[in-house]
Amino acid sequence: MTYRVATVRSAFPALAEGAAHFDGPGGSQVPAPVAEAVARVMVSAVSNRGQVTAAERRADVIVAQARQAIADLLGADQGGVVFGRSMTQLTYDLSRTLAKQWRAGDEIVVTRLDHDANIRPWVQAAAAVGVTVRWADFDRNTGELPVSAIAGLLGPRTRLVAFTAASNLLGTRPDVAEISAAVHAVGALTYVDGVHLTPHAFVDVRAMGADFYACSPYKFLGPHLGAVVAAPELLAGLRPDKLLPSSDAVPERFELGTLPYESLAGVTAAVDFLAGLVDGAGTRRDRLERSLGELAEYEGGLAKRLFAGLSAISGVVIHGSPVSRTPTALFTVDGVPPRSVYEQLALAGVNAPAGHFYAVECARWMGLGDAGAVRAGIAPYTDEADVDRLLTAVAALAAGNRT
Ligand SMILES: Cc1ncc(COP(=O)(O)O)c(C=O)c1O
């Protein structure tokens, strides 16, 4: 393995503040090249997109580069990359647009494993047009969502299945390709929430069979915005509400108002940073495959250390099965409310928040209620010392609670 965590860490100015960051699933820290790319745009001549002035052309190039970066990251067509303020906003927009094609009596499927951003927009859009919502339950002991949980709900009236590629609460990873095959067999579309998976895996949306795949660059070292990718031909058949004079081209048709050019430059820089996590040659997609493969191996090793350490602490309960998941641990400490664990860890310089993290159906289905549990997520800049600091702090508060 050629992953060099010390080199990676040195690129993150925020780490100098001293905290051990397990809050990556909420939002990752940003490496200097990303911040510099954002700043460069803000001090360069940039105007709105156009072809006449250099300032207009620069904005145009920034957008094209960011689309290509996301396309390379996800194995998508750059002509089908839609940017928006957040995954939530894009999903609301697309749910309303897709619902225009639904008829009363049609059906959609959502899952209890998902973040609410991939549930509520669909439930509300369905209610507006008289479409039935079917709920797929997951195994509350393991956190796994088997293909059968969705396949059993599909039928001739199913129009869309919205499901996650990885739970942001438990880290468990449904088999996206298998689920998509079952969904496509009944002629329905898949809307895959890739927000939590994308920072941890080499994604290939075509191999996954994702008709729509959503992600949020601020979870993978980039700025705060969202992106959804789909085949341009699929997008061409959709008619979102839009302003009369704004472009009707795909994907611009779906992008309401002016894009955040500085943030888009940061997206490109974040993808380039990920592609360069380890040395390598080839296209950016080739380098991403290698880098993200090495990263997954590195993060997997740290996750093993984290799970082993947490399991060894008396009074700690780990939720969900520790296999086939992103490097994300969800745990509680007997007799200590999750919020107190979170606060006490913060005092020890360990950022590992507690809650349901908007996966509120998931937390309730697990029996955790709205207090949820403590989530510790590993990121590209996490090292063994961070993990040990977390384990020491959790052990101390678990022991303190017993005395
Ligand atoms: C799995 C998952 N889906 C969706 C979202 C919402 O993303 P955004 O903040 O871009 O709306 C999040 C944010 O935490 C998430 O973790």
The ligand as a MOL file (V3000), in Angstrom:
LIG
                    3D

  0  0  0     0  0            999 V3000
M  V30 BEGIN CTAB
M  V30 COUNTS 16 16 0 0 0
M  V30 BEGIN ATOM
M  V30 1 C -26.6250 10.0350 2.9930 0
M  V30 2 C -26.9750 11.4780 2.8830 0
M  V30 3 N -27.8850 11.8560 1.9930 0
M  V30 4 C -28.2320 13.1420 1.8250 0
M  V30 5 C -27.6760 14.1250 2.6120 0
M  V30 6 C -28.0870 15.5520 2.3710 0
M  V30 7 O -27.0800 16.1910 1.6770 0
M  V30 8 P -27.1000 17.7730 1.4610 0
M  V30 9 O -26.6090 18.3780 2.7320 0
M  V30 10 O -26.1660 18.0040 0.3050 0
M  V30 11 O -28.5010 18.1470 1.1670 0
M  V30 12 C -26.7280 13.7840 3.5730 0
M  V30 13 C -26.1410 14.8150 4.4520 0
M  V30 14 O -25.6930 14.5310 5.5310 0
M  V30 15 C -26.3590 12.4200 3.7180 0
M  V30 16 O -25.4400 12.0340 4.6030 0
M  V30 END ATOM
M  V30 BEGIN BOND
M  V30 1 1 1 2
M  V30 2 1 2 3
M  V30 3 2 2 15
M  V30 4 2 3 4
M  V30 5 1 4 5
M  V30 6 1 5 6
M  V30 7 2 5 12
M  V30 8 1 6 7
M  V30 9 1 7 8
M  V30 10 2 8 9
M  V30 11 1 8 10
M  V30 12 1 8 11
M  V30 13 1 12 13
M  V30 14 1 12 15
M  V30 15 2 13 14
M  V30 16 1 15 16
M  V30 END BOND
M  V30 END CTAB
M  END
